[in-house]
Amino acid sequence: MIEEPKGATMNQEDYSKDHLLFYPGSGLSASERDRIERYDISIGELTVDHLVYSMGRQIENNFQSFYTVAEAIVGRQSALGIAREIGRRYGGQGYAKLLKAQGRERRGEPRMMALYQDLVHSIRGPKHASALFAEYDDTRCVVRRSQCIYFSEENPQNAPYTAEFEAGCFEGYVAADDNLLEVQVKQCRFQGAQGCEQHWVFKPPAERLAPMGAS
C-alpha cells in the first residue's frame, strides 16, 4: 500500500464553500420520513423534500432487495460475485463518462476524481450527500462520509455484499484511469465503523499521462 504523504495541503472545489447550498430531503423530520415509509401521506401533501428523500431511499432499498433475492436464487457465493461485477461496471463506467466529458479519457487526476465523487454524491439522495465534499491534493482524493447508500443499518447481514460491491467499484475506477494507482479503504460502515473514509491514490504529477491529444 502506498503511504500517505505527511502534512499535505488538501483542497476542495469552490462550490463547497457555498453555505447557501442545502440538500432537499436532508431536513425532512423523522415523523415525515415515517409517514412516507408507511405511505400514510396524500399526493397533495408531497413536497420536494419528500420526493428527493423517497428517490434516494428507493436506490438504497433496490440494492438491499437485490442482495436478498440474488442469494435466495443463485446462492451466496454467486450473489457475492454478481455484486462485485455490478460495482465494477457501476463505478468504472460512471467515472469514465466524466473523464470523457472533461476531454481526459483514461487520464484522470485527483481533482477529476473529486469532481466525479461530488457530482454522484449530490444526485442520489440525502444519505449519499453526507459524502460531500471531497478533498484532494497532488496525489490523492479523499472522501469521508457518515452514511452510505449501499449499506443499510436495517440489514447489517448484507454487509458482505456492500464490501464486494464497493471493491468492484474501486476496480472499475482503476481500470478506467491509467493514472490511478489504487483505492485505499481506511474504514467503512460495512465494517462496523461510524463512517467511511476512502483514498484514491494517483501517480505523482511528473509521472502522469497527459490527456490524449495534449501537446
Secondary structure by P-SEA (a helix, b strand, c coil): ccccccbbbbbbcccccccccccccccccaaaaaaaaacccccccccaaaaaaaaaaaaaaaaaaaaaaaaacccaaaaaaaaaaaaaaaaaaaaaaaaaaacccccccaaaaaaaaaaaaacccccccccccccccccbbbbbbccccccccccccaaaaaaaaaaaaaaaaaaaccccccccccccccccccbbbbbbccccccccccccccc
